[in-house]
Amino acid sequence: MSKIFKNRLEGLSALNRGVRALAKAVITTLGPQGSCVVIKKDRMSPYVTKHGASIAKEVTLTDAFEHTGLKLAKEAALQTEMQVGDGSTTAVVLIDVLFSSGLKGVAVGLDPLEIKQGISLAGDMLDKELSKLAIQADPQEDVLQIATTSANNDALIGRLISEAIATVGIEGVISIKEGTNKETTLKATTDVSLNAGYVSPYFITHPETMEVVYENASILLCNQTLSCLNQAFIHFLDQTFQTSKNPLIIFAEDFDPQLLSILIVNKLKGGLPLCAIKAPGCGNQRKAILEDMAILTGATVVGDLLGISLEEGHPDILGFVGKIVITQNTTRLSEGKGSPERREQRIEYLRRAIVHSSSEMATEDLEKRLARFVGGMAQIHLGAATENEYREKKICLESALKATKAAFKEGCLPGGGTALARAASVVKIPEQLPAGVMFGCKCMLQSAEAPLRILARNAGKVPDAVVATVLEHADPYFGYNCVNDTFENLISAGVLDPLSVIKYILKHSISISCLLLTSSFFIVDSSKELQDPPFPETSHPDDLQQ
């Protein structure tokens, strides 16, 4: 594979064409009046979508340099989607217009580093204005509007998210499962739920539902494997049988087959009602879950790894719950008798851990643990007539759910592209800046209008007229509602965007655009070099669809 080299203007020109190709592929989907894109992959049925991130993933180019520009913009857009669940299309629009505008300055000899400085300076000022413009969302009143807007104005998805959050809270866990028919349903519970069930069906108390159901049950939590050779455990069982008539639920790392047989025989012969459950997770994850369970139920975790052994065991180490329902794969418990003070301490600890988590997987695990304390868990069983419909609904639901949660954590802005345009209109650029810095500031502020212009064009309106009407109004929340084709207060109309989504879009767009503009030499692997024009092509938000 040969190496191909390009100098600054030739390389930037090629990268710009790649970014613009990506923008042309996704901008027609932006907003409620946006259109769909048909995607056909090898050996797969074609499907229709208007989800920007899904479209971006499929766009490729044959020219190595153009594809490099496309890929860099794509990664920035997908990163935005991954972190806040929305905004990939808007990110592509902003990257394209900002990079193209900055490239004009490079082409006439302005210092790229000064242009970068100006873009970053104006970006920081925009960020501050967005924070001033934001309002705190009301979980009781705004969730339906935010969810519906984030779901491309799909009323059904907005309602499902709204109902799920109303049941389990904004910190509850909401998962999406494939439905068994065309109907979409919601199942929610505020009980503490675990992905672990009974180790043997002989513990079942309700054969008609294949469940183990007990009230006023004692809970034993063991972070170790239990066996008949563990005399401390056998002694503890004898002591418990003599002093308590409450059902006993035993969570352990595992159970020796011989011990399990003894427990089953005890149950079948009418001894102490009990059930054995393998504790979910492994290693540190299992330890953390057991510690959470201890706080919820008032139990003490025993096991060599935790420094407390069964030899020290006493009935006081048991926890208690008002009711427990166990199936083959799940456990639900309610009315845990844990200390309220310890619960609050654990909640604060988990919230801090989520904020400082650097891994998406770790964050998801922490959110599930937090949900056991503050809310509950809900499952949306998504029904669809075809595989294509299911795929599109699932992507839309996942994105809207993530964006809705983000809105309640950091606040909301008027939607419809209004927030960035409004913030840019009030930013004051310092005087007597170097030419390149001043140019970069103007590029950033002009580019901030691009999302509103694209939304207007997709709705069949004249972008200049829409922008002028919005910015002439004194109300900072006044904007264009594409759904109703009206100009109104977007906050009152429920057209809202999460603050964090817009800020991430701004951050990633500035980052990748400045990275590209300050590059001076380009190297790629390719067997063929295509000829580039001597000067870069540039784009404007109003001509992207031409």
N, C-alpha and C positions, 0 to 999 in steps of 0.2 A: 504494500500500500504506500503510495507516494505522499509526500507532504506538499501542501500548497500554502503559499504565503501571500498576504496582501498588505498594502500600506494602509494608513488611517482612513482616507476618504473612500478608497475602493472597498475596504473591509466594512466600514460603517454603512456604506450604501447597501451592500449585500445583506447585512444584518437587519437593516431597516426594512428591506423588502420582505424578509422573513417574518418580522414582527407584524408588518401590515397585512401579510397573508393570513396570519392567525386572527387579526382583528376583523378582517372581512368575513371570516368564517363564523364568528360568534356575535357580532354586533346586531345582526338582524333579529336575534332572540331577546334582546334587552327590553325589559318592561312588559306590562300586561298586554300590549298590542304587538309584541314581538312575534315573529314567525318561527316555525320549527325547522329542523335540519334532519335530513334522512341520512343514516349511516349504514353502510354495507361493508362488513368485514368478511374475509375469506372463510368459507365453509360455515358461515353463520347467516341466519335470516336478517334482512334489513330491519332497522328499527328507527323510530321517529322520536326526536327529543328536542327540547329547547333549553336543556341544562348546559350552561356554558362550559363547565369543567369537563363534562362527558364529551362534548364536541372537541374541545381543545386537545384532549388526550389522543384523538384519532387523526389530527392534522399533521402531515409530514410533507417535506419538500425534497426534490431530487438534488438541488444544488446544496453542496455541503455548507457553504457560508450562510446562505439564506436559512437553512435548517437550524444552524447554530443560533441565529437570532430568534427564530421561532421557538426553539427549545428553552432558551433563557427566559423569554416572556411567559411561556407556558408554565415553567416551574414556579415563577413568582405568583402567577394566578392560582395555581393548584395549592400553593402554600397558604394563600389567603383562605381558600375554600376549606382546607384541612383544619386551620386554626379556629375559624369562626363560623364555618358552615355556609357561607354565602359570599358573593362579591367577586367571583372569578371573572365574569364577563366585564364588569365595570373596571376591574384591574387591568384587563387586556386593553380596553379602550384608553385608559389613562396612560398606560405604558406607551402605546402606539403614538398618541398625540404628543406626549411629553418628549419622547425620544426624537420624533420627527421634527418638532419645533426646535429642540436643542441642536439638532444636526444642521439646521439652517445657519446657526451662528458659527459652528465649526467650519462650514463650507466657505464662509466669508472671512475666516481668519481670526475669529475670537478665541480666546484661551479656553479650552475645555474645562480646565480646573476652575476658572472663574465662573463659567456657566454652571458647573456643578455646585459651587458655593452659593450662587444665586438661587438655584432650584431648592437647595436644602434650607436656605434662609427663609424663603417664601413658604416652604413646606412646614417649617416649625411654626410660623405665624398662622398658617391655616389650621394646624393642629390645635393651637390655643383657641382660635375662634370657634372651632367645632365644639370644644369643651364648653365654651360659654353658651353656645346655642342649644346644647343638650338639655333634655328634661328627664326626670326620673319616671320610669314606667310604673303604672299602677297594676299590680298582679290581678286585681279584681276586675278592672275595666279594660285594660289595654291588651291583654294576652291574645284575644281573638283577632284583633286587628293586626297585631304584629305578626302572628303566626300566618294569617291569610296573605299578608303582603309578602312575607318571606317565601311563601309557597307559590309564587307567581299568581296570586289571587285565586288559588284553588280553595273554594269555600269549604269543601269536605275536609281537606287536610287541615285547614285552619281550625275547624270545629273540633276535630279529633285531638289535635295538640292542646287546644284550649281546655277540653274536658279532662284530658289526662293530667295536665298541670293543676287544674282545679281540684283533682282528687288526691294526687300524691305530692303536690307542692313543686316549686321551681327547682328544689334540690333533690326531688325524687328521681328515680331511674325510670326512663321510658324506653322500652325496646320495641323493635319492629319484627314481626314474624309473618311468614307467608300464610295467608288464610286458606281454608279448605274449600272455599267456593268464591263466588263473585262478590259476596257481601264483605264489607270492611267493618270490623267490630273492635271495641275497646274493652279490655279486662283489667281492672285495677284493684289493688289491695293496699291498705295501710299497715297490714301485718308485717312483721319482720320475716323476710324470705331468704332461704338458703338453697343452693343447688346441691342438695344432698338428701337422700332418702333412706328408708329402712334397709338393712343388709339382708333381711330374710322376710318373705311374705308370711311366715308363721307368726309374726308380730301383729298382723292386721287385726283390727277390732271391728271394722265395718266392711265385710266382704262385698256388699253391694256397690261400694265406691272404691274398693281396694285401698282403703286408707286406715291409718292408725290415728285415732282421735282420743285425746285425753284432756280432762280439765284439772286444774290445780295440780300440775305435775312438777316434780323435782327434776333438776337438771345437773348432771355431772359432766364436767368438761375435762378431758384428758388429752394432753399433747404427747401421746405415746401409744404403742401397741399394747393391748391388754391380752393376757393369757392366763391359763390355769396355774402356771408356774409363779405368777405374781401373787404371792401369799398376802401381801398388803391389800391388794384389790379384793381378794376373796374375803378377807377379814372385814373390809369396809362394807362389802355387800351384806354379810351376815348382820353386821351392826345396823345397817340401814333397814333391813327386813324386820328387825326386832323393834325398831323405834319409830318407824313411819309406815303409814298405809297409803301414802301418795304414790301415784305412778312415777316410775323412775325412767328418765330418758338419758341414755349414755352416749355422749359424743367422744370418739376416740380416733386416733390415727388409723388403727385397724384392730381386728379381733381375731384371736387364734381360733381355728375351727372347733377345737375341743371346748373352749370356753363358750363359744357361740351356741354349741349344742346344749350346754348346761342352761344357758339363759332361755333358750327356746323351750326346753322341757319344763323349766320353772313356770313359764308363761302358760303352756298348754295344760299343766296340772293345777292351774288356778292359784299359783303363788302370787308374789308381788307383781302387779301389772308393770311391764317395762317394754322398752324398745331400744335397740342398738342402731346407731347411725355412724357411718364413717364421716369424720369431720371434713368439710370441703377444703380444697386447696392443698398445697404442699409446702414444706419448709417454712420460710418466714411468712408467706401468705396465710398458711393455715394457722400459724401462731397468732397473727394479727386478728384473724376472724374469731378465733377462740377468745381472745382478749376482749373483743367487742361484745361477744356473747356474754362474757362474764359481767361486763358493765351493765348490759341490758337486763340480765336476770338476777344479778346479785350473787353469782357464783364466784368461786376461786378456781383458776385453771391449775391443774396438777400435771406434773411431768418433769422429768429430770432436766430438760432444757430450760425450764422456767424457775428452777430452784426450789420448788415445792413438790414433795413426793407423796405418794399415797400412804407411806408410813406415818406421815404427819397428819393424815386424813382424819376428819371428824365430820359428822353430819353438817356442821356449819359451813363446809366448803360447797354445799349444794346451793344452786340457784332455784328460782321458782317462776313459773308462768301461769297465767290464768287459763290459757288454752293452747294446745299444740295440735296441728294437723300434719301428718306425715304421709307422703306418697312414695312410690318407688324412686322418684328422682328429686323430690322437693320436700322442704320442711317450712311450715308457716307457724309462727308463734305470736301470741299477743299477750298484753297485760304482764309484761316482765316486771319483776319486783326489784329492779336495780335502784341504786341511789340516784335521785334527781341531780344532785351536785356532780357526781361522777359522769353522768350522761352529758351535762352541759360542758364539762371539761373536755370530754371526748369529742363533742361536736366542734368546739373551737379548735382543737388539735387537728381534726380532719380538714376543716376549712383552711387552716394555714398550710397544711400539707398539699392541698389541691393548688393553692396559689403558687407555691414554690416548686411544684412538680415539673420536671423537664421532659417527661415521657408521656406520650398520649395513652399508652397502655396503662401506665401507673396511675395517671389521672382518672381514667375510666374505672379502675379498681377502687380508688379512693372515693369516687362519687357513689359507687354502689354501696360502699361501707357507710358513707354519710347518710344515704337514703334510709338505711335501717334505723337510724336515730331520729331523723327529722321529717320524713315523709312516708314513702312507701315505694311500690313498684307497679308499673303499668305496662301492659303489652298491647300494642296495636296489631291486630291480625288483619293484614292487608289483602283484600280480595281484588281480583281483576279478571277480565274476560280473556285476555291473552298475555303471553309472556312479555311482549313489548310494553303493554299497559302496566303490568306489574313492575317492570324495571324502572319505567319513568316515574311511577307513583312513589316507589321506594326511594329513589334518588331525591325526589322533591321533598318527601317527608323528612328524610335524614337531614337535609340542608336546612329546611325550615325549623326543625326542632332545635338544631344547634344555634341557629341565628336568634331564635326566640329566647333561649336561655341567656345568650350573650346580651340581649337587650335589657333584661332585668338585672343583670349584674352591673352594667356600666352606664345605662341610660339610653335614650332614643333621640333621634334627629328627625326632622321632616324628610320624608322620602322623595321618590321621584326625581333624584338628581339635584334637588333643590339645595341641600345642605352645603355641598362643596361650592356651588355657584354663589350662594349667599355669603359664605365665609370669605370667598375670594373677593367679593365686591366691597368688603369693609376693611380688608388688609391695606395698610399704608406702607408703601415701599420707602425705605430711607432714601434721602437725597444724597447726591454726590457719591454714588457708588461707582466703582470701576465699570467700564462698558460691559465686560463679560458677565459680571455679577448682576448688573441691572437687567441685562438680556435674560439671564437665567430666572430671575424673579418674575419677569413678565411672562416667560414661557410657562412657569408653574401656574400662575394665576389665570392665564388664558386657558390652559389645559383643564383647569378645574370645572370649566363650563361644559366640557365634552360629554359627560354622561347625560346631562339635561338635554343637550342638543340631539344626541342619538335617540333618547326617549321620545322627543318631540317628532323627529323624522319618522321613527317607527309608527307613530300614531297618525301620520299623515299631515303633520303641521309644519309650518315654516319655522325652523329652529331660531333664527334671529328674532322673530316676533315673539316667540314663547319666552326666550331669555329676557328680552326687554320688558315684557309684561310682568314677569316674576320679580325682576330686580327693581322696577320702578315703584313697587308697592312697599309701604312702610312696615307692614307686618313681617317680622323675620321668619314666620312660619307659613307665609303665603307662597303657594306654588301651583304647579299644573298637575291635576289629577287625571292621569291617562284613562283610568277606568270609566269615569263619568264625563270625560272631555270638558272639565270645568276648571276654572282658577278659583282656589279657595284656601282656607287655613287647613293645611294638611294634617296638623296635629288633631284638630277637631274632627276631621274626616277619617282619622285612623290610618292615614298613609304614613307609616313610620319605618325608619331604618335604624338598626342597632348602631350606637356610637362606635362600638369596638370594630364593627365590620368596616365602616367608612375609614376609621383610623388605620386599620390594617391595609386596606386598599391603598391609601395614601403612602404609607410607610414602604410597602413592597414596590409600588410603582416608582417612587423616587429612587429607591435603592438600585433596582435593575437598570433604570434609565441612566442614572449617573455612572454606574459601572460601565455601561456600553459607551457612553459619550467620552469617557476618559481613557478608553482603550486606544492604543496607537499602532498595534501590530497584531496580525491575526494568522493563526496556523491551524489547519485542519487536515485530516486524512481524507484523501479522495483520489480516485483514478482519473478524474476529469475536472478541469477548471472551466467554468462558464465565464464569458466576458461580461464585465459590469460597465455601466456608463460612468464617465469621469466624475459626475456630480451626483449627490444623493437625491433620491426621490423623497419628497416630504408629503405629509398628509395633514388634512384639517378635518375636524370632526364632521363637517358638513359634506365632505366629498368622499367619505369612506365607503359609501354604498354605490358610488358611481362606477 
